[in-house]
Amino acid sequence: MPRKTDKRVRLIEAAKALIHKQGFNLTTLADIAQEADVPLGNVYYYFKTKEAIGIAVIEKRGQEWTERLASWSQHADPLMRIMALLQYSLDELDETARYGCPVGGLCQELGKQGGPLSDLAAKLLHDMLKWTEVQFEKLGFSEKASSHALDFISSIQGMFLLTHTFKDPKIAEKQAEHLHAWLEAITSRKAEAPVRVVEVREALEVVEDFEEEEAFA
């Protein structure tokens, strides 16, 4: 990292990279100091504990995701917003295969030990899930928005886990194709639903007219 960069920023970026590669519990302050090219003694000036730098890393990832979701929200079509999230999941699959999802993996590791750090990490996935739910609501899935969002995010996290477990990026690529087809299928059925309702209503009216004619016959 460039030495001119602010030391605190360098420490956070170094910690973010190391935690993704080797996990929070195996990453030491000494590792972070070496990666950031900052004397270990200086680390304590910015972060008194490893938990403190863990909070900073999670907050940094939260900021990045907030900006990312805001950027995708500029798409006029909610479906394109969801597709943007899906497409982003395919970026850097080689790194995902080696180290797993930086957010999902962190949530899984910290979730086992619980506590404030675990809750803070869980909010990353929670915010991603709620954003996706809003997009499905805008697509007209008022009753199924929550379940569709859960299916979508769960599928992405599942494909990350299997991609990492088997070190095979093709798993994520194949699953992404299934998710893409699923999104197109449910949105197509949603678009066709009003037409089918009208057709059913008209059919019922024809039956009612026929029954009235039979009654007078």
Backbone as a chain_set.jsonl record, in Angstrom:
{"seq": "MPRKTDKRVRLIEAAKALIHKQGFNLTTLADIAQEADVPLGNVYYYFKTKEAIGIAVIEKRGQEWTERLASWSQHADPLMRIMALLQYSLDELDETARYGCPVGGLCQELGKQGGPLSDLAAKLLHDMLKWTEVQFEKLGFSEKASSHALDFISSIQGMFLLTHTFKDPKIAEKQAEHLHAWLEAITSRKAEAPVRVVEVREALEVVEDFEEEEAFA", "coords": {"N": [[0.836, -1.197, 0.0], [0.474, 2.331, -0.715], [2.669, 4.508, 0.997], [1.956, 7.091, 1.544], [-0.71, 7.089, 2.043], [-3.264, 7.566, 4.464], [-2.625, 6.32, 7.698], [-4.576, 5.049, 9.284], [-6.53, 4.412, 7.414], [-5.065, 2.674, 5.806], [-4.609, 0.608, 7.617], [-7.223, -0.34, 8.034], [-7.908, -1.213, 5.448], [-5.976, -3.173, 5.083], [-6.662, -4.933, 7.154], [-9.213, -5.645, 6.302], [-8.679, -7.087, 3.951], [-7.073, -9.197, 4.945], [-8.755, -10.425, 6.842], [-10.725, -11.403, 5.183], [-9.235, -13.301, 3.76], [-8.102, -15.062, 5.696], [-9.762, -15.18, 7.857], [-11.382, -13.751, 10.772], [-10.628, -14.522, 13.401], [-8.118, -15.721, 13.123], [-6.559, -13.7, 12.248], [-4.158, -11.433, 13.289], [-3.222, -8.462, 15.147], [-0.596, -7.895, 14.645], [-0.248, -9.093, 12.139], [-1.884, -7.42, 10.62], [-0.617, -4.949, 10.931], [1.819, -5.455, 9.649], [0.944, -5.998, 7.03], [-0.144, -3.533, 6.369], [2.044, -1.978, 6.453], [2.75, -0.541, 8.743], [4.116, 0.407, 11.828], [3.819, -1.842, 14.575], [3.381, -0.772, 17.111], [2.162, 1.633, 16.501], [-0.349, 0.881, 15.735], [-1.99, 0.625, 17.939], [-2.534, 3.202, 18.567], [-4.556, 3.924, 16.881], [-6.382, 1.834, 17.043], [-7.49, 0.22, 19.795], [-8.049, -2.421, 20.377], [-8.404, -5.688, 18.806], [-11.035, -6.145, 18.245], [-11.969, -3.563, 17.903], [-10.807, -2.778, 15.472], [-12.046, -4.655, 13.956], [-14.691, -3.78, 14.015], [-14.372, -1.421, 12.571], [-13.716, -2.455, 10.065], [-16.064, -3.838, 9.365], [-17.855, -1.685, 9.308], [-16.728, -0.288, 7.186], [-17.148, -2.091, 5.075], [-19.911, -2.008, 5.133], [-20.379, 0.642, 4.347], [-19.385, 0.537, 1.731], [-21.204, -1.265, 0.593], [-23.575, 0.165, 0.886], [-23.149, 2.302, -0.87], [-22.911, 0.855, -3.218], [-25.459, -0.355, -3.506], [-26.994, 1.941, -3.691], [-26.099, 2.931, -6.093], [-26.985, 0.945, -7.896], [-29.678, 1.299, -7.527], [-30.309, 3.395, -9.1], [-31.095, 2.487, -11.529], [-33.922, 2.446, -13.623], [-35.66, 0.314, -13.812], [-36.748, -2.043, -11.512], [-36.169, -4.773, -11.769], [-33.803, -4.794, -13.214], [-32.167, -3.733, -11.293], [-32.018, -5.79, -9.417], [-30.853, -7.69, -11.054], [-28.393, -6.486, -11.4], [-27.221, -6.831, -8.914], [-27.01, -9.598, -8.955], [-25.244, -9.923, -11.097], [-23.007, -8.682, -10.052], [-22.277, -10.531, -8.174], [-20.87, -12.329, -9.623], [-18.438, -11.286, -10.092], [-14.918, -11.462, -9.701], [-14.678, -14.27, -9.198], [-12.691, -16.177, -8.925], [-11.326, -15.382, -6.652], [-13.387, -15.635, -4.839], [-13.708, -18.387, -4.926], [-11.372, -19.164, -3.68], [-11.401, -17.915, -1.14], [-14.011, -17.539, -0.295], [-17.18, -15.824, 0.326], [-16.779, -12.456, 1.185], [-18.514, -11.104, 2.919], [-20.575, -12.949, 3.696], [-18.956, -15.042, 4.701], [-17.694, -13.778, 6.85], [-19.896, -13.142, 8.455], [-20.771, -15.706, 9.074], [-18.583, -16.749, 10.525], [-18.338, -14.943, 12.729], [-20.876, -15.18, 13.739], [-20.891, -17.57, 15.129], [-19.683, -17.048, 17.528], [-21.114, -14.979, 18.569], [-22.357, -11.878, 20.104], [-21.732, -8.246, 20.096], [-20.128, -7.642, 17.821], [-20.786, -9.685, 16.088], [-23.507, -9.114, 15.669], [-23.3, -6.668, 14.379], [-22.035, -7.395, 12.006], [-23.989, -9.082, 10.946], [-25.885, -7.262, 10.183], [-25.058, -6.37, 7.728], [-25.816, -8.357, 5.84], [-28.505, -8.283, 6.421], [-29.304, -5.71, 5.58], [-28.799, -5.932, 2.86], [-30.637, -7.896, 2.207], [-33.086, -6.608, 2.833], [-33.032, -4.494, 1.009], [-33.218, -5.904, -1.388], [-35.743, -7.016, -1.026], [-37.334, -4.722, -1.178], [-37.031, -4.135, -3.88], [-38.37, -6.284, -5.083], [-40.914, -5.722, -4.144], [-41.432, -3.376, -5.56], [-41.656, -4.481, -8.016], [-44.111, -5.513, -7.907], [-44.652, -7.665, -6.28], [-46.141, -7.804, -3.722], [-47.018, -9.473, -1.601], [-45.27, -11.62, -1.732], [-42.767, -10.574, -1.709], [-40.917, -10.595, 0.425], [-40.32, -13.357, 0.755], [-39.353, -13.974, -1.79], [-37.073, -12.352, -1.88], [-35.596, -13.502, 0.169], [-35.197, -16.08, -0.881], [-33.624, -15.404, -3.076], [-31.26, -14.065, -2.038], [-30.391, -16.091, -0.329], [-29.804, -18.098, -2.166], [-27.652, -16.956, -3.549], [-25.752, -16.739, -1.472], [-25.525, -19.43, -0.875], [-24.437, -20.447, -3.261], [-21.989, -19.198, -3.199], [-20.844, -20.435, -0.975], [-20.634, -23.139, -1.811], [-19.037, -22.799, -4.066], [-16.684, -21.93, -2.886], [-16.147, -24.107, -1.185], [-15.695, -26.266, -2.958], [-13.857, -25.128, -4.554], [-14.449, -24.139, -7.12], [-15.273, -22.06, -9.588], [-17.18, -22.388, -11.572], [-19.448, -23.4, -10.45], [-20.771, -21.245, -9.255], [-21.257, -19.734, -11.548], [-23.015, -21.39, -12.98], [-25.164, -21.593, -11.161], [-25.917, -18.94, -11.088], [-26.989, -18.623, -13.612], [-29.302, -20.152, -13.334], [-30.632, -18.607, -11.411], [-31.004, -16.263, -12.833], [-32.752, -17.157, -14.847], [-34.881, -17.884, -13.222], [-35.678, -15.393, -12.152], [-36.527, -14.089, -14.486], [-38.634, -15.774, -15.165], [-40.513, -15.59, -13.0], [-41.121, -12.879, -13.048], [-42.172, -12.63, -15.577], [-44.469, -14.203, -15.372], [-45.775, -12.682, -13.499], [-46.265, -10.364, -14.935], [-48.035, -11.329, -16.787], [-50.161, -12.065, -15.274], [-52.396, -10.196, -14.714], [-53.714, -10.256, -17.186], [-54.553, -12.879, -17.362], [-56.298, -12.946, -15.201], [-58.321, -11.249, -16.087], [-59.197, -12.722, -18.257], [-60.207, -15.0, -16.965], [-62.259, -13.818, -15.48], [-63.916, -12.908, -17.542], [-64.595, -15.361, -18.645], [-66.083, -16.475, -16.56], [-68.253, -14.751, -16.575], [-69.403, -15.412, -19.009], [-70.216, -18.017, -18.461], [-72.086, -17.487, -16.434], [-73.997, -16.025, -17.892], [-74.833, -17.985, -19.644], [-75.965, -19.829, -17.866], [-78.11, -18.31, -16.939], [-79.636, -18.055, -19.267], [-80.325, -20.704, -19.662], [-81.921, -21.08, -17.465], [-84.209, -19.6, -18.061], [-85.101, -20.944, -20.222]], "CA": [[0.0, 0.0, 0.0], [1.265, 3.553, -0.738], [2.945, 4.991, 2.338], [1.341, 8.398, 1.741], [-2.087, 6.894, 2.462], [-3.492, 7.692, 5.9], [-2.332, 5.051, 8.371], [-5.811, 4.4, 9.72], [-7.137, 3.837, 6.216], [-4.241, 1.53, 5.417], [-4.853, -0.476, 8.572], [-8.553, -0.9, 7.771], [-7.851, -1.946, 4.176], [-5.18, -4.379, 5.322], [-7.475, -5.837, 7.974], [-10.313, -6.126, 5.469], [-8.149, -8.108, 3.053], [-6.607, -10.354, 5.714], [-9.911, -11.107, 7.443], [-11.362, -12.161, 4.106], [-8.395, -14.424, 3.351], [-7.786, -16.051, 6.728], [-10.741, -15.149, 8.928], [-11.164, -12.751, 11.826], [-9.97, -15.077, 14.581], [-6.724, -16.037, 12.829], [-5.847, -12.47, 11.908], [-3.643, -10.734, 14.456], [-2.86, -7.066, 14.942], [0.736, -7.9, 14.036], [-0.465, -9.359, 10.708], [-2.465, -6.222, 10.017], [0.427, -3.93, 10.915], [2.783, -5.807, 8.604], [0.289, -5.83, 5.724], [-0.359, -2.104, 6.138], [3.347, -1.314, 6.549], [2.637, 0.389, 9.87], [4.703, -0.194, 13.039], [2.805, -2.434, 15.442], [3.079, 0.167, 18.194], [1.258, 2.68, 16.0], [-1.699, 0.336, 15.559], [-2.763, 0.865, 19.159], [-2.936, 4.609, 18.573], [-5.813, 4.004, 16.126], [-7.307, 0.783, 17.461], [-7.018, -0.321, 21.064], [-8.231, -3.87, 20.383], [-8.724, -6.267, 17.498], [-12.472, -5.95, 18.061], [-12.157, -2.2, 17.401], [-10.508, -2.757, 14.038], [-13.098, -5.456, 13.34], [-15.838, -2.884, 13.837], [-14.032, -0.503, 11.485], [-13.79, -3.219, 8.817], [-17.484, -4.074, 9.072], [-18.431, -0.392, 8.924], [-16.219, 0.011, 5.85], [-17.892, -2.928, 4.126], [-21.267, -1.478, 5.094], [-20.345, 1.85, 3.527], [-19.214, 0.122, 0.337], [-22.454, -1.846, 0.122], [-24.557, 1.246, 0.786], [-22.861, 3.013, -2.115], [-23.19, -0.062, -4.325], [-26.912, -0.483, -3.634], [-27.496, 3.234, -4.154], [-25.775, 3.016, -7.524], [-27.904, 0.064, -8.622], [-31.034, 1.837, -7.387], [-30.521, 4.41, -10.131], [-31.78, 1.845, -12.657], [-35.36, 2.704, -13.587], [-36.36, -0.967, -13.7], [-36.333, -2.804, -10.328], [-35.605, -6.053, -12.175], [-32.421, -4.533, -13.575], [-31.434, -3.523, -10.041], [-31.746, -7.119, -8.867], [-29.903, -8.316, -11.968], [-27.082, -5.885, -11.132], [-26.706, -7.53, -7.739], [-26.645, -10.939, -9.398], [-24.047, -9.805, -11.926], [-21.89, -8.354, -9.174], [-21.866, -11.75, -7.474], [-20.001, -13.101, -10.513], [-17.136, -10.631, -10.161], [-13.826, -12.014, -8.901], [-15.053, -15.607, -8.747], [-11.495, -16.913, -8.531], [-11.068, -15.034, -5.256], [-14.471, -16.25, -4.063], [-13.406, -19.815, -4.832], [-10.257, -19.358, -2.737], [-11.623, -17.405, 0.216], [-15.426, -17.437, 0.029], [-17.809, -14.496, 0.293], [-16.23, -11.649, 2.276], [-19.574, -10.747, 3.863], [-21.181, -14.169, 4.229], [-17.98, -15.763, 5.499], [-17.501, -13.056, 8.103], [-21.112, -13.329, 9.257], [-20.792, -17.087, 9.557], [-17.558, -16.916, 11.558], [-18.666, -14.168, 13.924], [-22.145, -15.662, 14.268], [-20.652, -18.695, 16.036], [-19.269, -16.56, 18.842], [-22.117, -14.041, 19.046], [-21.878, -10.613, 20.625], [-21.969, -7.029, 19.307], [-19.454, -7.718, 16.529], [-21.607, -10.577, 15.272], [-24.725, -8.383, 15.307], [-22.93, -5.632, 13.413], [-21.786, -8.075, 10.733], [-25.271, -9.589, 10.444], [-26.625, -6.143, 9.591], [-24.659, -6.274, 6.323], [-26.725, -9.218, 5.077], [-29.872, -7.813, 6.661], [-29.54, -4.555, 4.709], [-28.84, -6.449, 1.499], [-31.903, -8.612, 2.088], [-34.185, -5.64, 2.821], [-32.971, -3.773, -0.263], [-33.747, -6.814, -2.406], [-37.182, -7.105, -0.783], [-37.944, -3.496, -1.723], [-37.067, -4.243, -5.344], [-39.461, -7.2, -5.435], [-42.158, -4.98, -3.89], [-41.619, -2.459, -6.682], [-42.042, -5.3, -9.163], [-45.51, -5.895, -7.722], [-44.792, -8.845, -5.429], [-46.39, -7.26, -2.386], [-47.142, -10.542, -0.606], [-44.159, -12.566, -1.83], [-41.498, -9.846, -1.807], [-40.003, -11.053, 1.47], [-39.874, -14.731, 0.476], [-38.539, -13.936, -3.006], [-35.78, -11.768, -1.513], [-34.891, -14.512, 0.96], [-34.77, -17.116, -1.823], [-32.577, -14.851, -3.935], [-30.023, -13.871, -1.286], [-29.96, -17.409, 0.151], [-29.209, -18.803, -3.302], [-26.342, -16.362, -3.806], [-24.838, -17.149, -0.41], [-25.304, -20.863, -1.043], [-23.523, -20.708, -4.377], [-20.668, -18.777, -2.738], [-20.338, -21.467, -0.069], [-20.244, -24.313, -2.586], [-17.908, -22.402, -4.909], [-15.505, -21.919, -2.017], [-15.904, -25.464, -0.68], [-15.152, -27.118, -4.016], [-12.876, -24.32, -5.295], [-14.89, -24.245, -8.514], [-16.08, -20.895, -9.993], [-18.259, -22.772, -12.477], [-20.65, -23.628, -9.646], [-21.449, -19.944, -9.149], [-21.718, -19.345, -12.884], [-24.19, -22.201, -13.314], [-26.263, -21.199, -10.284], [-26.348, -17.602, -11.502], [-27.861, -18.822, -14.776], [-30.604, -20.604, -12.801], [-31.264, -17.459, -10.764], [-31.419, -15.354, -13.907], [-33.949, -17.752, -15.458], [-35.955, -17.806, -12.22], [-36.142, -14.006, -12.109], [-37.286, -13.825, -15.711], [-39.862, -16.57, -15.144], [-41.511, -15.072, -12.057], [-41.553, -11.549, -13.484], [-43.027, -12.829, -16.75], [-45.776, -14.668, -14.886], [-46.407, -11.545, -12.829], [-46.75, -9.454, -15.97], [-49.158, -11.954, -17.482], [-51.235, -12.363, -14.325], [-53.612, -9.398, -14.904], [-54.419, -10.721, -18.381], [-55.209, -14.144, -17.029], [-57.423, -12.635, -14.32], [-59.391, -10.719, -16.939], [-59.723, -13.831, -19.046], [-61.013, -15.832, -16.064], [-63.468, -13.064, -15.153], [-64.776, -12.947, -18.723], [-65.101, -16.726, -18.78], [-67.121, -16.641, -15.554], [-69.434, -14.007, -17.028], [-70.026, -16.205, -20.068], [-70.897, -19.13, -17.799], [-73.26, -16.946, -15.75], [-74.995, -15.703, -18.917], [-75.363, -19.25, -20.155], [-76.829, -20.407, -16.846], [-79.348, -17.512, -16.899], [-80.414, -18.415, -20.444], [-80.849, -22.038, -19.422], [-82.975, -20.986, -16.461], [-85.403, -19.076, -18.708], [-85.492, -21.815, -21.361]], "C": [[0.877, 1.255, 0.0], [1.438, 4.116, 0.664], [2.265, 6.33, 2.608], [-0.111, 8.281, 2.207], [-2.191, 7.002, 3.985], [-3.334, 6.339, 6.58], [-3.595, 4.323, 8.797], [-6.504, 3.721, 8.54], [-6.373, 2.595, 5.779], [-4.471, 0.345, 6.334], [-6.205, -1.137, 8.319], [-8.539, -1.734, 6.499], [-7.058, -3.241, 4.337], [-5.983, -5.404, 6.118], [-8.602, -6.44, 7.152], [-9.842, -7.265, 4.555], [-7.745, -9.369, 3.819], [-7.758, -11.137, 6.333], [-10.649, -11.925, 6.401], [-10.563, -13.418, 3.79], [-8.24, -15.486, 4.426], [-8.741, -16.04, 7.912], [-10.376, -14.153, 10.008], [-10.324, -13.31, 12.967], [-8.494, -15.374, 14.345], [-5.894, -14.804, 12.475], [-5.432, -11.739, 13.175], [-3.355, -9.272, 14.12], [-1.48, -6.953, 14.3], [0.647, -8.165, 12.529], [-0.935, -8.095, 9.995], [-1.415, -5.119, 9.894], [1.433, -4.194, 9.799], [2.196, -5.575, 7.216], [0.135, -4.361, 5.369], [0.945, -1.31, 6.123], [3.297, -0.189, 7.589], [3.266, -0.282, 11.092], [3.61, -0.667, 13.993], [2.415, -1.483, 16.573], [2.115, 1.259, 17.771], [-0.175, 2.197, 15.855], [-2.567, 0.701, 16.752], [-3.175, 2.328, 19.308], [-4.306, 4.762, 17.905], [-6.85, 3.008, 16.623], [-6.748, 0.115, 18.722], [-7.079, -1.841, 21.106], [-8.497, -4.37, 18.964], [-10.209, -6.115, 17.202], [-12.749, -4.564, 17.475], [-11.869, -2.11, 15.91], [-11.509, -3.63, 13.277], [-14.336, -4.632, 13.073], [-15.595, -1.946, 12.651], [-14.136, -1.197, 10.127], [-15.247, -3.449, 8.416], [-18.163, -2.781, 8.627], [-17.978, 0.011, 7.523], [-16.956, -0.807, 4.798], [-19.339, -2.451, 4.019], [-21.359, -0.234, 4.241], [-20.236, 1.506, 2.047], [-20.514, -0.452, -0.225], [-23.561, -0.797, 0.0], [-24.383, 2.009, -0.521], [-23.21, 2.157, -3.328], [-24.698, -0.168, -4.57], [-27.535, 0.814, -4.136], [-27.243, 3.404, -5.647], [-26.725, 2.161, -8.351], [-29.33, 0.595, -8.585], [-31.331, 2.917, -8.42], [-31.144, 3.827, -11.396], [-33.286, 2.1, -12.528], [-36.158, 1.43, -13.329], [-35.863, -1.729, -12.468], [-35.721, -4.152, -10.673], [-34.133, -5.889, -12.54], [-31.565, -4.285, -12.335], [-31.049, -4.869, -9.424], [-30.729, -7.846, -9.734], [-28.497, -7.769, -11.747], [-26.421, -6.536, -9.934], [-26.239, -8.931, -8.11], [-25.351, -10.902, -10.205], [-22.817, -9.511, -11.07], [-21.37, -9.598, -8.456], [-20.923, -12.598, -8.319], [-18.625, -12.475, -10.663], [-16.137, -11.332, -9.24], [-14.166, -13.395, -8.328], [-13.846, -16.442, -8.332], [-11.166, -16.639, -7.065], [-12.137, -15.62, -4.345], [-14.208, -17.74, -3.872], [-12.312, -20.078, -3.796], [-10.635, -19.017, -1.296], [-13.092, -17.312, 0.632], [-15.941, -16.01, -0.067], [-17.268, -13.66, 1.452], [-17.26, -11.263, 3.328], [-20.16, -11.996, 4.516], [-20.226, -14.951, 5.116], [-17.746, -15.112, 6.853], [-18.701, -13.228, 9.027], [-21.164, -14.726, 9.856], [-19.793, -17.285, 10.694], [-17.935, -16.199, 12.852], [-19.969, -14.637, 14.561], [-21.973, -16.795, 15.26], [-20.294, -18.224, 17.435], [-20.227, -15.531, 19.418], [-21.506, -12.728, 19.526], [-22.111, -9.453, 19.678], [-21.335, -7.069, 17.917], [-20.234, -8.599, 15.559], [-22.869, -9.864, 14.789], [-24.438, -7.325, 14.246], [-22.686, -6.237, 12.032], [-23.089, -8.559, 10.111], [-26.08, -8.492, 9.756], [-26.263, -5.965, 8.114], [-25.598, -7.105, 5.444], [-28.172, -8.78, 5.238], [-30.208, -6.659, 5.718], [-29.63, -4.981, 3.247], [-30.174, -7.142, 1.234], [-33.077, -7.641, 1.988], [-34.202, -4.847, 1.527], [-33.571, -4.629, -1.379], [-35.262, -6.963, -2.257], [-37.913, -5.896, -1.349], [-38.047, -3.58, -3.239], [-38.188, -5.188, -5.799], [-40.818, -6.545, -5.174], [-42.462, -4.045, -5.047], [-41.997, -3.2, -7.965], [-43.481, -5.803, -9.041], [-45.729, -7.119, -6.867], [-45.012, -8.414, -3.982], [-46.401, -8.343, -1.312], [-45.932, -11.476, -0.594], [-42.803, -11.884, -1.876], [-40.474, -10.362, -0.809], [-39.453, -12.443, 1.158], [-39.005, -14.784, -0.775], [-37.139, -13.394, -2.694], [-34.944, -12.783, -0.738], [-34.377, -15.631, 0.064], [-33.564, -16.646, -2.633], [-31.243, -14.731, -3.2], [-29.492, -15.204, -0.75], [-29.27, -18.196, -0.961], [-27.813, -18.273, -3.606], [-25.341, -16.799, -2.746], [-24.531, -18.645, -0.491], [-24.322, -21.17, -2.153], [-22.106, -20.249, -4.026], [-20.032, -19.86, -1.865], [-19.845, -22.688, -0.842], [-19.063, -24.009, -3.501], [-16.616, -22.424, -4.113], [-15.146, -23.327, -1.548], [-15.212, -26.34, -1.718], [-14.138, -26.39, -4.902], [-13.173, -24.324, -6.799], [-15.794, -23.064, -8.878], [-17.26, -21.254, -10.882], [-19.56, -23.04, -11.721], [-21.45, -22.343, -9.544], [-22.01, -19.503, -10.499], [-22.992, -20.094, -13.264], [-25.393, -21.807, -12.47], [-26.796, -19.83, -10.657], [-27.265, -17.681, -12.722], [-29.252, -19.262, -14.328], [-31.348, -19.434, -12.155], [-31.777, -16.465, -11.793], [-32.71, -15.859, -14.556], [-35.138, -17.671, -14.509], [-36.535, -16.396, -12.152], [-36.991, -13.674, -13.334], [-38.626, -14.555, -15.694], [-40.909, -15.954, -14.221], [-41.992, -13.686, -12.456], [-42.444, -11.644, -14.715], [-44.415, -13.281, -16.327], [-46.518, -13.531, -14.197], [-46.995, -10.585, -13.847], [-47.973, -10.003, -16.675], [-50.369, -12.143, -16.579], [-52.489, -11.521, -14.53], [-54.421, -9.833, -16.109], [-55.182, -11.99, -18.074], [-56.406, -13.905, -16.115], [-58.599, -12.121, -15.127], [-60.037, -11.843, -17.728], [-60.611, -14.737, -18.19], [-62.324, -15.135, -15.738], [-64.444, -13.096, -16.328], [-65.385, -14.332, -18.911], [-66.225, -16.985, -17.793], [-68.403, -15.926, -15.966], [-70.164, -14.764, -18.128], [-70.807, -17.365, -19.457], [-72.168, -18.65, -17.123], [-74.365, -16.606, -16.741], [-75.646, -16.97, -19.456], [-76.336, -19.867, -19.158], [-78.153, -19.637, -16.756], [-80.257, -17.865, -18.092], [-81.058, -19.788, -20.262], [-82.003, -21.987, -18.439], [-84.272, -20.496, -17.075], [-85.909, -19.987, -19.819], [-86.61, -22.765, -20.934]], "O": [[1.925, 1.26, 0.646], [0.479, 4.195, 1.431], [2.02, 6.677, 3.763], [-0.684, 9.25, 2.706], [-1.289, 6.569, 4.702], [-3.847, 5.33, 6.095], [-3.672, 3.1, 8.682], [-7.0, 2.6, 8.656], [-6.975, 1.582, 5.423], [-4.523, -0.797, 5.878], [-6.318, -2.361, 8.384], [-9.093, -2.833, 6.467], [-7.43, -4.279, 3.789], [-5.983, -6.592, 5.796], [-8.909, -7.624, 7.293], [-10.527, -8.277, 4.409], [-8.044, -10.482, 3.386], [-7.74, -12.367, 6.347], [-11.143, -13.014, 6.694], [-11.14, -14.484, 3.576], [-8.243, -16.68, 4.123], [-8.559, -16.798, 8.865], [-9.218, -13.759, 10.146], [-9.406, -12.644, 13.446], [-7.695, -15.289, 15.278], [-4.667, -14.871, 12.413], [-6.265, -11.459, 14.037], [-3.258, -8.9, 12.95], [-1.221, -6.041, 13.515], [1.364, -7.551, 11.739], [-0.45, -7.749, 8.918], [-1.337, -4.439, 8.871], [1.847, -3.275, 9.092], [2.859, -5.028, 6.335], [0.266, -3.982, 4.205], [0.952, -0.118, 5.818], [3.734, 0.937, 7.349], [2.967, -1.445, 11.362], [2.605, 0.016, 14.193], [1.244, -1.404, 16.945], [1.337, 1.756, 18.586], [-1.109, 2.999, 15.85], [-3.739, 1.044, 16.596], [-4.069, 2.648, 20.092], [-5.111, 5.606, 18.298], [-8.047, 3.295, 16.628], [-5.668, -0.475, 18.702], [-6.273, -2.483, 21.779], [-8.776, -3.591, 18.053], [-10.602, -5.973, 16.044], [-13.65, -4.403, 16.651], [-12.595, -1.447, 15.169], [-11.79, -3.383, 12.104], [-14.963, -4.766, 12.023], [-16.487, -1.708, 11.837], [-14.591, -0.597, 9.153], [-15.61, -3.271, 7.254], [-18.953, -2.782, 7.683], [-18.753, 0.586, 6.759], [-17.343, -0.282, 3.754], [-19.927, -2.486, 2.938], [-22.318, -0.069, 3.487], [-20.91, 2.107, 1.211], [-20.886, -0.171, -1.364], [-24.392, -0.878, -0.905], [-25.363, 2.322, -1.198], [-23.731, 2.651, -4.328], [-25.153, -0.081, -5.711], [-28.489, 0.791, -4.913], [-28.073, 3.954, -6.371], [-27.216, 2.603, -9.39], [-30.104, 0.364, -9.514], [-32.485, 3.309, -8.593], [-31.658, 4.565, -12.237], [-33.849, 1.979, -11.439], [-37.214, 1.472, -12.698], [-34.674, -2.033, -12.382], [-34.846, -4.634, -9.953], [-33.31, -6.745, -12.214], [-30.374, -4.593, -12.329], [-29.921, -5.066, -8.974], [-29.848, -8.537, -9.222], [-27.517, -8.501, -11.89], [-25.213, -6.769, -9.93], [-25.2, -9.393, -7.639], [-24.47, -11.743, -10.021], [-21.729, -10.025, -11.329], [-20.178, -9.708, -8.167], [-20.25, -13.487, -7.796], [-17.741, -13.06, -11.288], [-16.483, -11.741, -8.132], [-13.971, -13.656, -7.141], [-13.966, -17.321, -7.479], [-10.777, -17.544, -6.327], [-11.85, -16.047, -3.227], [-14.452, -18.29, -2.799], [-12.331, -21.104, -3.115], [-10.254, -19.715, -0.356], [-13.385, -17.033, 1.795], [-15.223, -15.104, -0.49], [-17.296, -14.114, 2.595], [-16.921, -11.11, 4.501], [-20.232, -12.088, 5.742], [-20.626, -15.467, 6.159], [-17.617, -15.792, 7.871], [-18.545, -13.433, 10.231], [-21.555, -14.903, 11.01], [-20.112, -17.911, 11.705], [-17.86, -16.777, 13.936], [-20.154, -14.511, 15.771], [-22.812, -16.974, 16.143], [-20.566, -18.915, 18.416], [-20.174, -15.233, 20.611], [-20.307, -12.493, 19.379], [-22.629, -9.643, 18.578], [-21.925, -6.591, 16.948], [-20.332, -8.301, 14.369], [-23.254, -9.998, 13.627], [-25.234, -7.115, 13.331], [-23.081, -5.665, 11.016], [-23.278, -8.463, 8.899], [-26.869, -8.768, 8.852], [-27.075, -5.465, 7.335], [-26.11, -6.62, 4.435], [-28.97, -8.891, 4.307], [-31.285, -6.639, 5.123], [-30.442, -4.452, 2.488], [-30.763, -6.988, 0.164], [-33.965, -7.825, 1.155], [-35.274, -4.555, 0.997], [-34.336, -4.136, -2.209], [-35.981, -7.028, -3.254], [-38.987, -6.032, -1.934], [-39.04, -3.144, -3.82], [-38.87, -4.917, -6.788], [-41.772, -6.791, -5.913], [-43.612, -3.93, -5.472], [-42.583, -2.621, -8.88], [-44.004, -6.44, -9.956], [-46.862, -7.58, -6.729], [-44.159, -8.638, -3.124], [-45.85, -8.147, -0.228], [-45.607, -12.058, 0.441], [-41.787, -12.552, -2.064], [-39.305, -10.547, -1.147], [-38.252, -12.677, 1.285], [-38.037, -15.542, -0.83], [-36.141, -13.92, -3.188], [-33.739, -12.909, -0.959], [-33.244, -16.085, 0.228], [-32.61, -17.396, -2.845], [-30.22, -15.228, -3.672], [-28.281, -15.423, -0.721], [-28.273, -18.877, -0.723], [-26.898, -19.046, -3.887], [-24.217, -17.184, -3.069], [-23.412, -19.072, -0.209], [-23.471, -22.047, -2.012], [-21.131, -20.835, -4.496], [-18.846, -20.165, -1.994], [-18.766, -23.211, -0.562], [-18.189, -24.854, -3.693], [-15.581, -22.88, -4.6], [-13.971, -23.693, -1.52], [-14.267, -27.063, -1.405], [-13.626, -26.952, -5.87], [-12.278, -24.489, -7.628], [-16.971, -23.065, -8.515], [-18.238, -20.509, -10.943], [-20.647, -22.922, -12.288], [-22.667, -22.348, -9.726], [-23.114, -18.962, -10.573], [-23.93, -19.508, -13.803], [-26.507, -21.697, -12.981], [-27.997, -19.582, -10.555], [-28.206, -16.897, -12.848], [-30.258, -18.805, -14.869], [-32.558, -19.291, -12.334], [-32.857, -15.897, -11.637], [-33.642, -15.089, -14.785], [-36.266, -17.422, -14.935], [-37.753, -16.228, -12.101], [-38.046, -13.05, -13.219], [-39.635, -14.02, -16.153], [-42.068, -15.809, -14.611], [-43.154, -13.348, -12.227], [-43.363, -10.842, -14.885], [-45.419, -12.804, -16.856], [-47.74, -13.427, -14.297], [-48.089, -10.053, -13.652], [-48.843, -9.248, -17.11], [-51.48, -12.358, -17.064], [-53.582, -12.086, -14.524], [-55.651, -9.796, -16.086], [-56.331, -12.149, -18.487], [-57.422, -14.589, -16.239], [-59.742, -12.507, -14.884], [-61.259, -11.913, -17.853], [-61.658, -15.19, -18.652], [-63.379, -15.768, -15.719], [-65.646, -13.287, -16.142], [-66.549, -14.461, -19.29], [-67.212, -17.637, -18.133], [-69.504, -16.428, -15.738], [-71.394, -14.763, -18.178], [-71.924, -17.661, -19.882], [-73.208, -19.302, -17.212], [-75.538, -16.865, -16.473], [-76.853, -17.015, -19.692], [-77.395, -20.367, -19.538], [-79.202, -20.239, -16.525], [-81.476, -17.961, -17.951], [-82.202, -20.003, -20.663], [-82.957, -22.755, -18.556], [-85.345, -20.93, -16.655], [-87.029, -19.815, -20.301], [-87.075, -23.572, -21.739]]}, "num_chains": 1, "name": "protein.A"}
